[in-house]
Amino acid sequence: MSEGGVERCAPPCFPAQDQRIEKPRGPKGTRGESNGSS
């Protein structure tokens, strides 16, 4: 059930995952993970 709701609600409904999925440079850049590594 969770997967089904997540699939159709992936882009709009994703709160934390939406950050790393839609905006990979957003959360990672803020944490300095991608920014520091790259």
Sequence and secondary structure as in RCSB ss.txt:
>XXXX:A:sequence
MSEGGVERCAPPCFPAQDQRIEKPRGPKGTRGESNGSS
>XXXX:A:secstr
 HHHHHHHTHHHH SSHHHHHH SHHHHHHHTHHHHH 
